[in-house]
Amino acid sequence: MLIYMAGLMNISSEVIESSELDGAGLLRRIWHIDLPHLMGQVRFFLIFGIIGGLQDFGIQIVLTSGGPGYSTYVPAYYMYIEAFTAGRMGYATTIGTVMFAAIFLLSLVAYRGMKTETN
């Protein structure tokens, strides 16, 4: 919330005042001024959400221990199981390398897809 608040406070008062003088309503101001200026923060949270969704497995361990079956496995948890339970370090390294490539590509797509004219 603080990051979004900092982004909103960074919007120039001249821009907001000129939109009021032009007769822009609240929804038009949000859509055409606030959201484009907050795209950096939105992109930040999107990319870190993708990374966290693929790597974080703390909640799955605490709540379900990975079960029932393999339904709550994430790639990082599978890599952990293969490395430290099954002892297959090479396979776990391969999973980590594929995870790196997938996270890199997804982050690149998210970054390019949210490009604005102010970037």
Long-range contacts (C-beta under 8 A, 24 or more apart in sequence): 3-41, 3-44, 3-45, 4-38, 4-41, 6-41, 7-37, 7-38, 7-40, 7-41, 8-34, 8-37, 8-38, 10-37, 11-37, 36-116, 36-117, 36-118, 37-118, 39-114, 39-116, 39-118, 39-119, 40-119, 42-114, 43-110, 43-111, 43-114, 46-110, 46-114, 47-107, 47-110, 47-111, 50-103, 50-106, 50-107, 50-110, 51-103, 51-107, 54-99, 54-102, 54-103, 55-99, 55-103, 75-99, 75-102
